[in-house]
Amino acid sequence: MPASLARTLDSTRFPVIERRLDNGLQILLLPRRSVPAVNYTTFFRVGSRNEEPGRTGLAHFLEHMMFNGAEKYGPKEFDRTLESVGGTSNAYTSHDLTVYFEDFPSEALETVIDLESDRMRALALAEDLFESEREVVKEERRYRVDNDLFGTMEEALASLMFSTHPYRWPVIGWMEDLDASTRQDALRFFRTFYAPNNAVLVVVGDVDPERALGAIEAAYRDIPPGPPVPAVEAVEPEPTAERRTRVDFPSHAPALLLGYRALPATHPDTPVVEIIETALGAGDSSILMERLVYETELASDVHVSHDLRIDGSVFMVFADLPPGGDVSRVEGAIYEELSRIADEGLPAEALSRARSIVRASLLQSLAANGGIAHALGEHQVVFGDWREAFRVIDRYQAITPEDVRRVARELFRDANRSVVTVVPEAA
């Protein structure tokens, strides 16, 4: 491996071109001429953390409305036009970001520029479509949260972990807020956050740089910048004791969800937490899978996740138990493994394995246009510099057993823990 893999990738393999228009739109363009295809991704610095109590779910709701017509392209014409030139589109909303992306043949670039600039400039937000989309979003909430075991438990966990921060509500929003939101609410939200000065545009693929940049500037330059984005009230009291709740759900088997408040995405120790996550839960030979599923058979499945967020990330362990399983035994076994890491660090083999998995995952994501665009844009928006997407690779390699012990001791404190359980009534 090169002494600095990040330097090699940054300087020779990914010669990113940067531009900023007068209206504040930041553009990152990376020509890759090997295949005649392009990924076009727009990042908006807005997610559920930017919402207000009583109007939760607006960021995700607006994501839906972005496909329902603008000034030039009417309802459903965005996807219809894109598909006619061989392209596909998708989007997602998180706590911190809203992201729209298209993959298409390179000859369709100007069509996509026209489509995306149209909806940034003048989203229609027709009243009848707003009302019909409200029902679509409500049904999505029923499917993903109300009628889903993990969705129900995760929503309960957020309410335990956060008492004042906007991270306490779900990205999809509370049902009563979805009912209460109006077209005017959505219009204000759009005008506040969907402005060029609050966006990063990333284009990766088979493009001529000057021609592409010229077309982008011509399409976007007359879109006026928006007002300063309101600051997020990001204060959250430090937890002083474990928080716990049991939720009702029509399940035939018990389930357990543990949550720990972790570090902001930009914290220098965040890569250490990702190594811990990988060692605990990535693959059948991970620590918790071996202990809980294969050795003791206390759980039927275990998932470990580290949800990176701007104001403070969330580390979760979710365990599915077999019918009649003992939640307290599973909980105790998990705590034993977490305490072992906090006391002893990771065994050399486990640390090496985790480094290799994380490194391979990062490198694989940089093999395709979409993966590169996502990495560049996310790091530009969250870290303020797209180069962090490559620098982090070297940071993983530099993590020591003492780093793991130090970070785990702070992360896995009892007072930093929130617990959600589902136990069938007959259990």
N, C-alpha and C positions, 0 to 999 in steps of 0.2 A: 504494500500500500504506500502511496506517496507520503512524504513527510507531512504535507498539508493537502489532503484531498480537497478541502474547501477552496484553497487557492487555485488548484488545478481546474476544478469545475468552473469557478468564477471567471477566470481569466481566459481560458481557451475554449471551453465547450459552450458557454452561455454568454455571448457578447450582447448583453441587453442594451437597447437604445432607449434613452429616457427623453421625454418631452413633457412640457407643461404648457397648456394653452392659457391665454389671458384670463379666461373665466375660471381658472383653477383646476380644470380637468388634468389629472396626471395620466400619462400614457407610458406603458412599458411595452416595448416591441422586441421580439426575438425571432429573427428569420431562421427557419429550419427548412432547407430546400430538398430534403431527402424524399419526402412524400408530398404530393400535391393536395395537401389538406391543411386546414387552419382551425385553431381554437380561439374564440373571441369571448373573453370573460370580463364582466363588469362587476366590480365590488363597490357596494355602498356602505359607508360607515354608519350603519343603523341596524339595530336588532331589538329584541324585546327589552333590553336594558334601557332603551331610549323612550319607552312608553311611560304612561302615567297611570296611577291607580284609577280604576273605573273604565279605562280604555285599553286594557291589555289585549294582545293579539293583533293590534293594528299593523305591525311590521309584517307579519305573516299574511294577514288579510290583503295588504297592498301588493305583496308578491303575486297573489292570485290575480288581482285586478290588472297587473301589468300585462297580462295576456288577453285583456278584454277590450282592446281598442284604444287608439290615440288619434292624433289629428289626421294623419295621412292614411294609416292602415286601420281599418275598422275592426269590430269584434271578430275574434278568431282568425283574422287575416295574418297575424304574426306567424303562427305556426304553419298556416296554409302556404304562405309565401316562402317561408324557409324550406318547407318540405318539397316545394316545387323545384328548388335548385339543389336538392339532395342533402339538405342539412337537417340537424336535429337540435333541440333546445331543452334546457331544464333550468331549475332554479332551486335555491333553498334559503331558509331564514334560520339564523341561530340567535343566541343571546346577544351577540355583538355585531353580526354582519348580515347583509342580504346580498346574495350573489346570483347573477344570471350568466349563463354560458351557452355557447353554440359551437357545434362542430360541423364543418361543411367543406366542400371542395374549394380549392383556392380561387377559382374563377368567380365564386359567389361573394367575395369579400365586400364589394361595394353595396350589394343588396343587404347584407347583414349590417353594415354601417348605417344604411338608411333606416332599417328597421329599429335598431337600438337607439339611434339619435332621435327618432320620431317619438318614441315613448318616454324618453327622458325630457324632451321639450314640452310635450303637451298630452299627457295622459287624459283620456276622456272621462273616466269614472261616471259613466251613465247610471242614472238612478235605478233603472230596471235591472241592469246587469249587476249593480252593487247588491241589490236584494237577492237575486238568484245566487250570487257567489257566496253571500252570507250563509245560505243553507248548505252549500258545498263545504264550506269551512266547518260549520257545525257538525256535519256528518263525519268529516275527517277527524274532528276532536273525539266524537263518540267511538270511532274505530281505533284511534291511536292511544287514547287515554281512558275514557270511561269504560270501555269493554276490553281493555288490554291489561293484563296483570302487571307487567313491568311499567307501563305508562301510568297506571294508577299509583304504584308504589313510588315511582320517581317524582311525581307531582307532590306526594305527601312528604318525600324527603326534602325537596326544595323548600317547602314551608317550614320544616324543622331547622334546616341549616341557615336560612336567611330570614331575619325578622324585619329588616328595614330596607335592604338593597333590592332593586328590581329583579335580581336573580331569583327572588322568592316566588315569582309567578311563572307559569309555563309559557314557552314560546308561542304556542297556539292560542293562548289566552284563556281566561275563565269564560265559561258558557254565558254567564249573565252579562259580561262585557261584550261578547260577540253579539248578543241581542240588543245591547244598548248603543253600540257604535253607529254613527251616521255617515252619510256620504261626505258631509262637511268635515267631520273628524278626519276621514281618510284624505280629503283634499288638503287640509292643513298639514297633515303628516307628510304628504308627498311634497308640498312646496317647501317644507322645512328641511327634509333630509335627502330628497332625490334631486340634488343639484350637482352640477359638474364639479364644484369645489369640495364636494363631499364624496367624490368617487375616484376610483382608480380603474383604468381600462388596461387590460393586458391582452396582447395579441401575439400568439405563438404559431409559427408554421410557415408555409410556403408563400411568402409575400416579398414584394420588392419594397424595401424600407421607405424610400422617399415617396413612392407612389401611394403606399398605404397611409403614411403620415399626412400626406397632402389631402387625401380623401377624408380622413378622420377630422382634420382641422376644418375643412370646408363644411362638413356636416354638423359639427358640434360648436363651432366658434360663436354662433349667434345665440346659443342658449345662455341666458343670464345666470350669474352665480346666485346662490341662495344666501339667506341671512346667516349669521353665526349660529352654529348648532348649539342648542341649550346644553349646559353641563349636566352630567349625570350625578345625582346624589349617591356617591359610591361608598358612604360610610356604613360599616356594619360592625356592631359591637363584637368584641372578642368573646368567644364562648367560654363559659366558666364551668360547665358540667355537661355530661352526656345528655342528649335529647333522644326521646324514644316515643314511638307510637305504633299501634296495631291498627291496620286498616281492614275493612270488610271487603271481601271479593269472593265471588262464587267459584272458588278453586277446589279441586279435589286433593291438592297436595300443598304443603307449607312452602313458603318462600321467605327469603331474607335479603334485605338490601342495606348495606352499610355505606355511609357517606362521610368523607373527611374533607374539610375545607383546605384546599391546597393553595399554592402560590400563584400570583399573576403570571400570565403567559410569558411576560418579558423578564421575569426574575431569573438571575443567573443559575439558580438551583433547579429550575423547572426541568432541564434535561435529566437530572438525577431522578426526579419523580417518574419520568417516562421510562427510565431503566428499571425502576422498582415495579412499575405497572407491568412491563414486559416479562420480567422474571416471575412475577406472581401468576400471570394469567394468559400468556401468549402460547397457545399450542398445548397438545396433550401431555407434553413432558414438563409443563410449567409447575411451579411449586404447589399452587392450590389445586390444580387438576389432579396431580399425583396424590396429594394427601386426602382430599375430600371425595374424589370420584373413584379413583382406582384402588387406593390402599384401604381406606375405611368404608367406602361406599355410603358415606353419610349424605352425599348430595348426588343428584343425577347430572348436574351441570353447574359450572361456575364461570362467571364473566367478570373480568376486571377492566375498568375503563378510567381514563384520565381526561376529562373534558376541559381542554384549555380555554381559558376565558381572560378577558382584559383585566377585570377587577379582582380576580381570584378564581382559580380553577377548582374543579370538583373531582375528587378521587372516589370511585365507587367499586364495591364488591357485591355482586348479585349471585345468590345461590338458589337454584331450583332443587327442592328436596323430593324424594319419592313419597308416595302416599304413606302417611303414618310416621314420617321422618321427624326427628327431634331438632327443632330450631336451636335450642340452647346448646346442644352438642356441636352443631355446625358452627355456631357463633364462637364458642370456646376454641374450637380447632383453628378458626381463622385468626383469632387473637393470638394464639400461640405462635403462628407463623409470622405475623406482623411484629410481635415482640422479639422474635428471634432475629429478624432483620435489624430491628432497632438496637439490639444488644450486640450482635455479632457481625452485622453486615451481610452481604451475599457471599456464598461460597465462590471461589475463583471460577469454577466451571459455570455456575449460574450467571455470574457477572459477564463472563466472556460470551456466553450464549445470548444474553440479552443485548449486549452491544452488537453482536452479529445480526440479530433479527432486526433491530432498529435501523442499523446501517443499510441492510439489504432492502428493507421497506422504503427507506428514503430514496435510495438509488433507483429502485423499480418505479417509483412515482415520477422520477425525472426522465423516464424513457418515452413518455407520450406527451403530445402537445398539451392536453388537458391537465395532466399532472404537473407539468412545468408551470403552466399559467396559474394554477391554483396555488402552488408554492410561492411563486413570485408575488402574486397579489395579496395573499394572506399575510406574508411577512412584511410587505410594504405597508399595509393598513395597520396591522397590530404592532409591529416592531419599528415602523418608520423607515425600514431599509430592506429592500428585496434581497440583498446579499446575505442577510441572516439565514435564508433558506439553505445556504451552503455552509456557512460558518458553524452551524449547529452540529454538522456531521463530525467535525473535529472535536467538539465539546463532549460528545458522547464517548469518544475514544479516550478522553482524558479523565473520565470519572474513576475515582478510586474507591476501595472498600470503605475508607473513612468518610468519604462524601456520602456514601449510601447510609452508613450508620447515623451520621449527623442529621441528615435530612429526614430519615425515617423516625428518629426519636422525636422530632418536632411534629411531624405529620400525624403519627399514630398515637398521639396523646389521647387518653380517655375523654378529656374535656372537649376535644376537637371532633368527637364522634357523634353522628346521628344514626339512629337505627329504625328501620321500618320492617315490620313483620306481617305476614299473612298466615294465619293458622285456621284451617277449616274448623267449623264449630264442633264437628264430631271428633276432632283430634284431641 
